[in-house]
Amino acid sequence: MKKLILLVLIAFSIQAKAQVTDTTKYVQKEQYCMLLATAKFMSTKVTVSIDFGQETHLLKYVDSRIKDDTGKVVAFNSVIDALNYMASKGWVFVNAYSLTTSGQNVLHYVLKREI
């Protein structure tokens, strides 16, 4: 009986290992991001941040605003200005939707690019 249980456990562990091995063959061909745009307070400009799916921490602030090559935050005149900037970096528009958070509309733009 002990040999039968051991044999079953070995069979399950081999099957579980095969499933993990299959997922390591995954090859990513596209990269997605979400551009979040909110109106700046008392301004005609917008604040744009990007979500690449990175891990966030509750106790640590992560600045996800778009920065130029020198590390300075890029200010955009409008959402279209931000989308044109992202298009110049190889990103393509996929979808857009709006959510209201704390009484303020937050525009979400899903973008993708080939890797």
HELIX and SHEET records of a PDB file:
HELIX    1   1 LYS A    2  THR A   23  1                                  22    
HELIX    2   2 VAL A   79  SER A   88  1                                  10    
SHEET    1   A 4 VAL A  46  ASP A  51  0                                        
SHEET    2   A 4 GLU A  30  ALA A  39 -1                                        
SHEET    3   A 4 GLN A 104  GLU A 114 -1                                        
SHEET    4   A 4 VAL A  92  THR A 101 -1                                        
END                                                                             
